[in-house]
Every structure is written in C-alpha cells, then in structure tokens.
C-alpha cells in the first residue's frame, strides 16, 4: 500500500512539474527577451539556455559567454545580479523576429538581442549580439 501511495505521489509530482514548465514558456518575444536578460544578469545560465536558439554558433558563443561570466570577480557578479534593466527600443521586424534594445544600470551600455519564433516558441538568437547588421540605429 505504501508503495502505491509513493508511486502515485511521484507521478503526480512529475506531472505538475511538467505542466509548470509549459506554463513558464514565454508567450511573446518580449517575455522571452526579458527572461533571457534577467537570467543572464543573474548568472542563471540554466534558465537562459532554455531560451537560446540551439544552433552550433549560438551554443558555442553562449558557452564562451558563460566562461567569461564565471571568471568575473564576485563583486562584479553581484553588481549584475542587482542591476535593473530598461527596454530602450522594441521592434517587430516581422511576425517571427523581434529586436530588443536594452541597457542595465550597471553597465549603462545599450545592447541588443534578437528573438525569433521557431516552431511556436520564442528563442534568443545569441549570435546577433555580435552582428553589425542591426536594423535599429
């Protein structure tokens, strides 16, 4: 009897966790961008990576970024974690591509990310950060 209760509890917990993950998926490009920016500032790369467009260049660049962040002194990491950010510009390029220009109050430097919809999910195209073809000037 105890095994049945344990098994039922385990199955219920797994089902609820799966449902919560579905609920946490960003519904808009802005939601995805905000979540990625916050997770990156916090050094929460597990969450940020779930929002990353998975192609070889993005994965490689994001891995390099994680290595860079991990090497930062603790006080700089704390400044990033405490930083707030501002969306400066938001541009829908088309129905599946959005450019978000933002800055955080620690670096005070405008940056851009590109968010794309792939298979009904919004993902961050990390390689765009180094692109010089930005439509926002």
C-alpha positions in Angstrom: 0.0 0.0 0.0 2.8 2.4 0.9 4.5 1.7 -2.5 1.2 2.6 -4.3 0.9 5.9 -2.4 4.6 6.7 -3.1 4.2 5.9 -6.8 1.0 7.9 -7.1 2.7 10.9 -5.4 5.8 10.6 -7.6 3.7 10.5 -10.8 1.6 13.5 -9.6 4.7 15.5 -8.8 6.3 14.8 -12.2 3.0 15.7 -13.9 2.8 19.0 -12.1 6.4 19.9 -12.8 5.9 19.2 -16.5 2.8 21.4 -16.5 4.7 24.2 -14.7 7.4 24.1 -17.4 4.8 24.5 -20.1 3.3 27.5 -18.2 6.7 29.1 -17.9 7.4 29.2 -21.6 7.4 32.8 -22.8 4.3 33.6 -24.8 5.7 36.7 -26.6 9.1 37.9 -27.9 9.2 40.5 -25.2 8.6 37.8 -22.5 11.4 35.7 -23.9 13.8 38.7 -24.1 13.1 39.8 -20.6 13.5 36.4 -19.2 16.8 35.9 -21.1 18.1 39.3 -20.0 17.2 38.7 -16.3 18.6 35.2 -16.3 21.9 36.3 -17.9 22.3 39.2 -15.5 21.7 36.8 -12.6 24.2 34.3 -13.9 21.3 31.8 -14.2 22.6 30.1 -17.3 20.4 27.0 -16.9 17.3 29.2 -17.4 18.9 31.4 -20.0 20.0 28.4 -22.1 16.4 27.1 -22.3 15.6 30.3 -24.2 18.6 30.0 -26.5 18.1 29.2 -30.2 20.0 26.0 -30.5 22.4 26.1 -33.4 26.1 25.4 -33.3 27.2 29.1 -33.4 24.8 30.2 -30.7 25.8 27.3 -28.4 29.5 28.0 -28.9 29.1 31.7 -28.3 26.9 31.2 -25.2 29.4 28.7 -23.8 32.1 31.4 -24.2 29.9 33.9 -22.5 29.3 31.6 -19.6 33.1 31.0 -19.2 33.7 34.8 -19.3 31.0 35.4 -16.6 32.3 32.6 -14.4 35.7 34.2 -14.4 34.3 37.6 -13.2 35.1 38.6 -9.6 32.3 38.0 -7.1 31.6 41.8 -6.7 31.1 42.3 -10.4 28.7 39.3 -10.5 26.8 40.9 -7.6 26.5 44.2 -9.5 25.0 42.3 -12.4 22.6 40.4 -10.2 21.5 43.7 -8.5 21.2 45.5 -11.8 17.9 46.5 -13.2 17.4 46.8 -16.9 15.4 49.0 -19.2 14.0 48.2 -22.6 15.0 51.2 -24.8 13.5 50.0 -28.1 11.4 47.1 -29.2 11.0 46.4 -32.9 9.0 43.7 -34.5 10.9 43.0 -37.7 8.2 40.6 -38.9 5.8 38.2 -37.2 8.6 35.9 -36.1 11.5 38.2 -35.4 11.9 40.9 -32.8 14.9 43.1 -31.9 15.1 44.3 -28.3 17.5 47.1 -27.4 18.1 47.3 -23.7 20.6 48.6 -21.1 21.2 47.7 -17.5 22.0 50.2 -14.8 25.4 48.6 -14.0 27.0 48.7 -17.5 24.9 51.6 -18.8 25.6 50.5 -22.3 22.8 49.8 -24.9 22.8 46.2 -26.2 20.5 44.3 -28.5 19.2 40.8 -28.7 17.2 39.2 -31.4 14.3 37.0 -30.5 12.9 34.6 -33.1 9.9 32.3 -33.2 10.8 28.8 -34.1 8.2 26.0 -34.0 5.8 28.2 -32.0 8.5 29.0 -29.3 10.3 32.3 -28.8 14.1 31.8 -28.7 17.1 34.2 -28.4 19.4 34.3 -31.4 22.6 35.0 -29.3 24.9 35.4 -32.3 23.0 38.6 -33.2 24.8 40.3 -30.4 27.9 40.5 -32.5 26.1 41.2 -35.7 26.7 44.6 -37.3 23.5 44.3 -39.4 21.3 45.7 -36.7 18.1 47.3 -38.0 18.0 49.7 -35.1 20.3 52.7 -35.2 
